[in-house]
Amino acid sequence: ERAGIDAGGTLIKVAIQKRQGWHFQSFSIRQVDECLAWLNERAAPLSLRITGGKADMVQDKLNRQDKASVPEFLASCNGARHLLALDGQSQLTDFILTNVGTGTSINLIRGETQEWVGGTGVGGGTLVGLSGLLTNVYDYSKLIQLAAQGHRDSVDLTVSRIYGNGTPPIPGDLTASNFGAVSSKAAVPPSADQVASVIGLVAETVTALSVMAAQKAGVDTVVYIGSSFVENPKLKKSVTRYSRQWGLTPIILRDGSFCGAVGAALSN
Ligand code: ADP
């Protein structure tokens, strides 16, 4: 049995490997003390590895010997391979791994190798921060609930709306301009629509970059991970649909928020 911690910009993810399987738990980065107390109760006898941008901060607070840190991309890529194999997908060896965390990072995985190929600052932090500025709701779950009733057409401009009765050169349902349908203060769309459109903006940005990366590398599958997909059907749907439009196979990995923590635990 072993444990891994992935301390990121927003959340701390913990993975504990037990005989029966993995146990996962996440905490806000503001609850680091609660997280460590929780961990001490359950995983004190286990070996522990830490990864993520805030690994040093967690390490400083931990009073134990075996707390070596693991490079972030190595951990998330190894964790993704492991969770894919548990999902019966061990035949998948070459793919793009897109991690939509607070920000978004994109890695190319070929067999045992991985290479960071880029990313974007548009990610889960954008979902919360931009939606917060627009609607004054900053709570992730509340934003997701709000978005559930939202429609993007009052906010975003599709290709077909620009072309009207003409024939567009690309699929008409693609977004021509995110937020481009908002043109006057007189017609401010409802909050729900605004949040739905922020989610659309995040979905389309991370997918477009993933598609480019996949085309450049000559791979046909993109595996999406990160906590931005947690309880977020709109993000999942847009990412899936848009990836497929480009002929790629999208996989939104179950428990994909915990790839970093799993990869850290495994590097014992
Ligand atoms: P990081 O490792 O950078 O913390 P994560 O993969 O944990 O990134 O994803 C963080 C994002 O997940 C947040 O920006 C937010 O969009 C989303 N999220 C999911 N669940 C929560 C939650 N309980 N609290 C805050 N953000 C959440």
Boltz pocket constraint, residues with backbone or C-beta under 6 A from the ligand:
constraints:
  - pocket:
      binder: B
      contacts: [[A, 6], [A, 7], [A, 8], [A, 9], [A, 10], [A, 11], [A, 12], [A, 28], [A, 52], [A, 100], [A, 101], [A, 102], [A, 103], [A, 123], [A, 124], [A, 125], [A, 126], [A, 127], [A, 128], [A, 140], [A, 141], [A, 225], [A, 226], [A, 227], [A, 228], [A, 229], [A, 230], [A, 257]]
      max_distance: 6.0
